[in-house]
Amino acid sequence: MAFGLAVLVGNTIGVGILRTPGDVAGLLPSTGLFFAAWLVGGVYALLGAISLAEPGAMIRRSGAQYPIVHRALGPYPGFVVGWSDWFSTAAALSLVAIVFAEYAGPLIPDFPGEERVIACAVVLLFALVQWRGVKSGDVLQQLLTILKAVAFTALSVAALVMVIPDRAVPAAAVLPVGTALIAAFVIALQSVIFTFDGWTGPLYFGDETVDAGRSIPRAMIGGVLAVLLIYLLFNLAMVRVLGVDAMAGDPFVAASAGTILLGAKGDLILRLLVLGTILGAANAITMIVSRIPLAMGEDGLMPERFTSVNAGGTPAVAHWVSVGVALGFILSGTFNTVLALAAFFFVANYVLSFTSVFVLRRKEPDTPRPFRVPGFPYTTGLVLVGSLAFIVGSIASDRVNSLRSILLLAASYPAYLLVKRFRNTA
């Protein structure tokens, strides 16, 4: 269970919580509505966690949502979920490495191609750690997660108890009304849910989890509650120091708060906090990404060589191919486009996954379930409806990338047939 908690918290708490509070405050310049958005996002993540904990504990396979959808809806829906999740996760690894390079840049001497070299070095460093085996990755993840949780808690407590120096108070922002307020709340909620994304972490290691029937639900529910507590504490501290009006539109509220409380030293302290936060996320994502093609290979939806595992328990071929994809995103500079498209697929994957809970209840009513969703079907139904609403909102707010995602979804079927044919021929 400790490993699952470490993966979930390490994978979830990243750069998002340091950047999105300013966006949410800009959309909802009201303390009550600001915290309401974070609470609703936390409830969505919690409902999602308890919903997918049931099939995760029942199926007990690595690969996160892929084996759940594959078993419930069939090979092609499983292929779509697995393929999109794999590339999206590799793109996410490249993104955290690039952000690490951006924040580390001022701390080291300049040299040509600095950001890309540092980003690639981060990916390769964690690739080598994971190549040694699951145990070394587990120990490092638990250590980084503990340090991350302590750092965020210490920063939040310090901001809640320290004396705040006098500062200029900005003019109160105008809160939208009517339909404009509803639209603002929905868009703010999208940012919040993105910041909570990562609660599926324990599902990537179903095969490798001891007593998965009990450990997976406990890790998912406990992890989401821990993240929610850290997020609320952090935001409460930022509101105390800055106020919602000053936070509005600030891309890095923690740096602003640190400067007010600590002066010139605040930038260095917060920069180190960001770097430590990113390292925990990078290690978790490196562990996660190879488990998806491994599971797909076991079902004949990826080349058979992807099923090989080294002596340390790391998927050998899948690991290095995944690392290569992440490095390719860094060197080509295409990861931003991929992530924009992946945002659509993340929510679409949730829709298929929550639907799978209903399908498995109907198809396999007698299969032993170590954990059952509390309040089913209402809890899972609520989070399913919420996911569908977000897809509609994504299409309405970002038609270009949504159209590209739909086209890629249509193109996935020929790719699925090609992979099946290649595997059958081999």
C-alpha positions as MATLAB code, in Angstrom:
seq = 'MAFGLAVLVGNTIGVGILRTPGDVAGLLPSTGLFFAAWLVGGVYALLGAISLAEPGAMIRRSGAQYPIVHRALGPYPGFVVGWSDWFSTAAALSLVAIVFAEYAGPLIPDFPGEERVIACAVVLLFALVQWRGVKSGDVLQQLLTILKAVAFTALSVAALVMVIPDRAVPAAAVLPVGTALIAAFVIALQSVIFTFDGWTGPLYFGDETVDAGRSIPRAMIGGVLAVLLIYLLFNLAMVRVLGVDAMAGDPFVAASAGTILLGAKGDLILRLLVLGTILGAANAITMIVSRIPLAMGEDGLMPERFTSVNAGGTPAVAHWVSVGVALGFILSGTFNTVLALAAFFFVANYVLSFTSVFVLRRKEPDTPRPFRVPGFPYTTGLVLVGSLAFIVGSIASDRVNSLRSILLLAASYPAYLLVKRFRNTA';
ca = [
       0.000    0.000    0.000;
       2.879    2.399    0.772;
       4.160    2.026   -2.789;
       0.718    2.724   -4.264;
       0.316    5.820   -2.095;
       3.768    7.058   -3.103;
       3.052    6.579   -6.804;
      -0.342    8.298   -6.610;
       0.856   11.288   -4.585;
       4.120   11.556   -6.525;
       2.349   11.337   -9.875;
      -0.407   13.791   -8.921;
       1.383   16.584   -7.069;
       3.484   18.272   -9.713;
       3.844   21.634  -11.373;
       0.048   21.911  -11.719;
      -0.643   22.899   -8.103;
       2.027   25.605   -8.356;
       0.505   27.125  -11.499;
      -3.262   26.544  -11.562;
      -4.322   28.453   -8.398;
      -3.676   31.733  -10.212;
      -5.777   30.621  -13.172;
      -8.649   29.517  -10.928;
      -8.500   32.757   -8.927;
      -8.562   34.752  -12.176;
     -11.737   32.996  -13.277;
     -13.365   32.973   -9.827;
     -12.203   36.051   -7.858;
     -14.236   35.013   -4.826;
     -12.771   33.135   -1.871;
     -15.875   30.966   -1.498;
     -16.108   30.022   -5.180;
     -12.323   29.537   -5.385;
     -12.392   26.880   -2.667;
     -15.649   25.430   -4.002;
     -13.896   24.634   -7.286;
     -11.086   22.813   -5.467;
     -13.554   20.851   -3.356;
     -15.616   19.824   -6.395;
     -12.443   18.752   -8.222;
     -11.386   16.708   -5.213;
     -14.792   15.028   -5.009;
     -14.585   14.174   -8.735;
     -11.177   12.565   -8.202;
     -12.433   10.685   -5.134;
     -15.525    9.359   -6.954;
     -13.311    8.334   -9.855;
     -10.907    6.559   -7.512;
     -13.571    4.553   -5.685;
     -15.211    3.669   -9.020;
     -12.075    2.306  -10.715;
     -10.763    0.722   -7.526;
     -13.448   -1.968   -7.930;
     -12.358   -3.320  -11.358;
      -8.713   -2.658  -10.477;
      -8.929   -4.865   -7.384;
     -10.963   -7.457   -9.297;
      -8.787   -7.751  -12.434;
      -5.391   -7.142  -10.751;
      -3.440   -6.452  -13.930;
      -0.883   -3.761  -14.657;
      -1.626   -1.142  -17.300;
      -4.132    1.117  -15.484;
      -7.361    1.660  -17.423;
      -6.360   -0.437  -20.448;
      -7.036   -3.928  -18.961;
     -10.315   -2.696  -17.442;
     -11.668   -1.386  -20.759;
     -10.227   -4.340  -22.707;
     -12.019   -6.855  -20.484;
     -15.309   -4.957  -20.405;
     -15.642   -3.514  -23.909;
     -13.306   -5.586  -26.068;
      -9.945   -5.328  -27.855;
     -10.476   -2.205  -29.964;
     -11.747    0.110  -27.169;
      -8.920   -1.277  -25.038;
      -6.447   -0.519  -27.818;
      -7.657    3.095  -28.067;
      -7.346    3.614  -24.307;
      -3.946    1.914  -24.059;
      -2.413    3.595  -27.113;
      -3.563    7.103  -26.185;
      -2.623    6.649  -22.513;
       0.853    5.430  -23.467;
       1.702    8.351  -25.747;
       0.079   10.867  -23.402;
       2.097    9.562  -20.461;
       5.332    9.666  -22.471;
       4.510   13.253  -23.460;
       3.844   14.092  -19.805;
       7.306   12.734  -18.916;
       8.892   14.986  -21.527;
       6.926   17.958  -20.203;
       8.040   17.581  -16.575;
      11.630   17.173  -17.756;
      11.409   20.385  -19.805;
       9.875   22.291  -16.870;
      12.666   20.976  -14.615;
      15.214   22.311  -17.108;
      13.494   25.704  -17.199;
      13.594   26.097  -13.420;
      17.113   24.652  -13.038;
      18.575   26.880  -15.781;
      19.293   29.947  -13.612;
      21.098   27.769  -11.046;
      23.756   26.469  -13.462;
      26.100   28.088  -16.037;
      24.651   28.668  -19.506;
      25.687   26.392  -22.392;
      24.312   25.729  -25.898;
      21.066   23.738  -25.970;
      20.898   23.910  -22.178;
      17.195   23.150  -21.671;
      17.030   20.174  -24.020;
      20.257   18.676  -22.660;
      19.066   18.965  -19.039;
      15.616   17.606  -19.903;
      17.075   14.596  -21.724;
      19.494   14.001  -18.827;
      16.579   13.937  -16.353;
      14.694   11.363  -18.443;
      17.797    9.182  -18.869;
      18.692    9.428  -15.170;
      15.337    8.069  -14.042;
      15.357    5.547  -16.892;
      18.576    4.086  -15.490;
      17.149    4.025  -11.955;
      14.059    2.155  -13.146;
      16.161   -0.180  -15.298;
      17.800   -1.497  -12.127;
      14.429   -2.811  -11.009;
      11.165   -2.156   -9.249;
      12.700   -2.143   -5.750;
      15.096    0.733   -6.441;
      12.329    2.698   -8.126;
       9.990    1.992   -5.193;
      12.492    3.196   -2.584;
      13.275    6.362   -4.535;
       9.584    7.100   -5.131;
       8.676    6.769   -1.467;
      11.603    8.994   -0.476;
      10.765   11.698   -3.039;
       7.072   11.599   -2.127;
       7.796   12.019    1.589;
      10.110   14.946    0.864;
       7.500   16.508   -1.430;
       4.687   16.179    1.122;
       6.889   17.584    3.907;
       8.005   20.504    1.722;
       4.461   21.475    0.715;
       3.189   21.112    4.269;
       6.076   23.162    5.691;
       5.555   25.916    3.116;
       1.816   26.001    3.798;
       2.188   26.057    7.600;
       4.842   28.781    7.379;
       2.537   30.899    5.219;
      -0.304   30.373    7.696;
       1.641   31.388   10.827;
       4.224   33.958    9.682;
       3.541   37.672   10.016;
       2.602   39.122    6.626;
       4.421   42.387    5.824;
       2.430   45.391    4.672;
       1.781   45.359    0.944;
      -0.319   47.101   -1.661;
      -3.784   45.587   -1.919;
      -5.031   45.299   -5.531;
      -8.467   46.466   -6.530;
     -11.174   43.843   -6.161;
     -11.754   41.893   -9.366;
     -15.227   41.821  -10.880;
     -16.988   38.487  -10.440;
     -18.938   37.386  -13.540;
     -22.659   36.782  -13.176;
     -25.279   34.537  -14.772;
     -24.174   32.221  -17.566;
     -20.736   33.875  -17.600;
     -20.222   32.743  -13.994;
     -21.285   29.174  -14.849;
     -18.872   29.118  -17.796;
     -16.066   30.496  -15.612;
     -16.684   27.833  -12.963;
     -16.604   25.035  -15.571;
     -13.341   26.287  -17.084;
     -11.822   26.693  -13.619;
     -12.925   23.166  -12.775;
     -11.108   21.855  -15.842;
      -7.850   23.285  -14.469;
      -8.542   21.849  -11.022;
      -9.337   18.363  -12.345;
      -6.158   18.461  -14.438;
      -4.235   19.254  -11.238;
      -5.828   16.240   -9.502;
      -5.096   13.946  -12.457;
      -2.814   11.078  -11.452;
      -5.139    9.242   -9.061;
      -5.049    6.147  -11.310;
      -1.373    5.600  -10.360;
      -1.795    2.342   -8.341;
      -3.716    0.739  -11.236;
      -0.563    0.707  -13.360;
       0.995   -1.901  -11.046;
      -1.802   -4.414  -10.462;
       0.379   -7.434  -11.306;
       3.154   -6.244   -8.985;
       1.054   -5.218   -5.973;
       0.994   -7.496   -2.922;
      -2.610   -8.252   -1.882;
      -3.905   -6.068   -4.710;
      -7.523   -6.664   -3.720;
      -7.003   -4.642   -0.554;
      -3.956   -2.517   -1.367;
      -5.243   -0.887   -4.572;
      -8.493    0.545   -3.101;
      -6.737    1.716    0.051;
      -3.923    3.377   -1.891;
      -6.296    5.098   -4.327;
      -8.749    6.404   -1.732;
      -6.088    7.310    0.831;
      -3.926    8.922   -1.823;
      -6.715   11.144   -3.176;
      -7.658   12.250    0.342;
      -4.005   13.069    1.107;
      -3.652   15.092   -2.093;
      -6.913   16.942   -1.402;
      -5.731   17.845    2.090;
      -2.365   19.119    0.792;
      -4.049   21.144   -1.971;
      -6.568   22.761    0.390;
      -3.859   23.591    2.931;
      -1.621   25.073    0.226;
      -4.407   27.181   -1.277;
      -5.533   28.361    2.157;
      -1.969   29.538    2.810;
      -1.740   31.325   -0.551;
      -5.077   33.084    0.017;
      -3.937   34.233    3.454;
      -0.686   35.726    2.136;
      -1.879   37.147   -1.194;
      -5.653   37.211   -1.233;
      -7.715   35.891   -4.156;
      -7.580   39.243   -5.996;
      -3.758   39.325   -5.993;
      -3.605   35.655   -6.986;
      -5.797   36.242  -10.050;
      -3.783   35.607  -13.200;
      -0.493   35.019  -11.326;
       1.224   32.069  -13.077;
       3.240   31.180   -9.963;
       1.480   32.251   -6.771;
       3.930   30.343   -4.562;
       6.814   32.492   -5.796;
       4.855   35.661   -5.101;
       3.976   34.460   -1.616;
       7.567   33.394   -0.984;
       8.884   36.804   -2.017;
       6.471   38.571    0.348;
       7.348   36.330    3.299;
      11.054   35.704    2.713;
      12.220   38.524    0.471;
      14.972   37.773   -2.062;
      15.561   34.307   -0.576;
      11.997   33.348   -1.477;
      12.785   32.800   -5.160;
      15.596   30.321   -4.450;
      13.572   28.411   -1.846;
      10.543   28.135   -4.111;
      12.697   27.194   -7.091;
      14.176   24.306   -5.099;
      10.663   23.259   -4.054;
       9.595   23.159   -7.692;
      12.636   21.089   -8.685;
      11.991   18.577   -5.902;
       8.322   18.362   -6.843;
       9.183   17.679  -10.477;
      11.682   14.942   -9.596;
       9.007   12.990   -7.731;
       6.633   13.279  -10.680;
       9.339   12.312  -13.192;
      10.223    9.145  -11.283;
       6.565    8.112  -10.952;
       5.816    8.687  -14.646;
       8.946    6.763  -15.690;
       7.730    3.800  -13.650;
       4.203    4.050  -15.028;
       4.713    4.533  -18.754;
       6.205    1.127  -19.610;
       3.412   -0.827  -17.885;
       0.879    0.142  -20.561;
       2.587   -1.426  -23.631;
       3.547   -4.414  -21.454;
      -0.128   -5.166  -20.748;
      -1.086   -4.540  -24.384;
       1.639   -6.904  -25.551;
       0.287   -9.644  -23.283;
      -3.062   -9.337  -25.098;
      -1.564   -9.334  -28.591;
      -2.076   -5.606  -29.180;
       1.645   -4.767  -29.192;
       4.694   -6.727  -30.440;
       5.441   -9.766  -28.307;
       8.891   -8.431  -27.345;
       7.151   -5.770  -25.264;
       6.236   -8.505  -22.775;
       9.855   -9.210  -21.775;
      10.808   -8.275  -18.197;
      14.343   -7.988  -16.812;
      15.624   -9.577  -13.595;
      14.632   -6.508  -11.591;
      11.005   -6.651  -12.749;
      11.189   -3.749  -15.223;
       9.568   -4.280  -18.666;
      12.758   -4.375  -20.730;
      11.794   -3.422  -24.289;
       8.693   -1.434  -23.298;
      10.781    0.628  -20.872;
      13.399    1.793  -23.370;
      10.907    2.322  -26.196;
       8.828    4.515  -23.865;
      11.936    6.455  -22.844;
      12.782    6.883  -26.528;
       9.312    8.306  -27.231;
       9.703   10.822  -24.388;
      13.149   11.858  -25.658;
      11.689   12.226  -29.146;
       9.068   14.661  -27.836;
      11.799   16.712  -26.121;
      14.110   16.865  -29.136;
      11.351   17.517  -31.684;
       9.530   20.107  -29.582;
       6.160   18.495  -30.390;
       5.144   17.535  -26.850;
       2.941   20.626  -26.355;
       0.802   19.646  -29.334;
       0.628   16.056  -28.136;
      -0.442   17.121  -24.656;
      -3.141   19.403  -26.064;
      -4.553   16.437  -27.964;
      -4.033   14.099  -25.011;
      -6.209   16.239  -22.751;
      -9.218   15.191  -24.830;
      -8.219   11.527  -24.679;
      -7.651   11.591  -20.908;
     -11.301   12.472  -20.299;
     -12.512   10.156  -23.080;
     -10.574    7.332  -21.419;
     -12.323    8.082  -18.141;
     -15.702    7.845  -19.888;
     -14.826    4.400  -21.252;
     -13.425    3.308  -17.884;
     -16.470    4.367  -15.852;
     -18.729    2.764  -18.455;
     -16.702   -0.428  -18.022;
     -17.654   -0.571  -14.337;
     -21.335   -0.822  -15.344;
     -20.581   -3.349  -18.109;
     -18.529   -5.612  -15.828;
     -21.282   -5.576  -13.201;
     -23.669   -6.869  -15.892;
     -21.282   -9.262  -17.684;
     -19.592  -10.738  -14.612;
     -21.994  -10.414  -11.666;
     -20.552  -13.454   -9.896;
     -16.856  -12.582  -10.231;
     -15.378  -12.011   -6.745;
     -14.913   -8.327   -6.006;
     -12.627   -7.594   -3.035;
     -13.893   -4.006   -3.159;
     -17.277   -2.738   -4.329;
     -18.060    0.863   -5.215;
     -19.958    2.500   -2.328;
     -23.250    4.001   -3.474;
     -23.172    2.271   -6.871;
     -24.660    3.049   -9.398;
     -25.182    6.651   -8.284;
     -21.558    7.487   -7.435;
     -20.100    6.021  -10.630;
     -23.005    7.424  -12.638;
     -22.339   10.904  -11.281;
     -18.663   10.867  -12.224;
     -19.530    9.409  -15.644;
     -21.977   12.233  -16.337;
     -19.363   14.725  -15.155;
     -16.798   13.285  -17.575;
     -19.248   13.477  -20.471;
     -19.967   17.096  -19.577;
     -16.256   17.863  -19.695;
     -15.935   16.340  -23.154;
     -18.758   18.585  -24.335;
     -17.020   21.536  -22.675;
     -13.695   20.643  -24.300;
     -15.268   20.500  -27.757;
     -16.979   23.842  -27.197;
     -13.891   25.609  -25.811;
     -11.149   24.099  -28.007;
     -12.639   22.999  -31.288;
      -9.357   22.779  -33.197;
      -7.645   20.279  -30.892;
     -10.918   18.446  -30.260;
     -11.374   17.948  -34.004;
      -7.799   16.700  -34.307;
      -8.424   14.269  -31.456;
     -11.570   12.942  -33.104;
      -9.672   12.467  -36.374;
      -6.916   10.608  -34.539;
      -9.562    8.440  -32.905;
     -10.918    7.569  -36.349;
      -7.389    6.807  -37.578;
      -6.777    4.468  -34.651;
      -8.869    1.700  -36.197;
      -6.571    1.129  -39.221;
      -3.627    1.228  -36.792;
      -5.365   -1.388  -34.644;
      -5.886   -3.678  -37.641;
      -2.256   -3.198  -38.703;
      -0.932   -4.129  -35.255;
      -3.158   -7.193  -35.082;
      -2.052   -8.307  -38.517;
       1.623   -7.800  -37.690;
       1.288   -9.773  -34.432;
      -0.629  -12.620  -36.122;
       1.951  -12.805  -38.924;
       4.816  -12.871  -36.423;
];
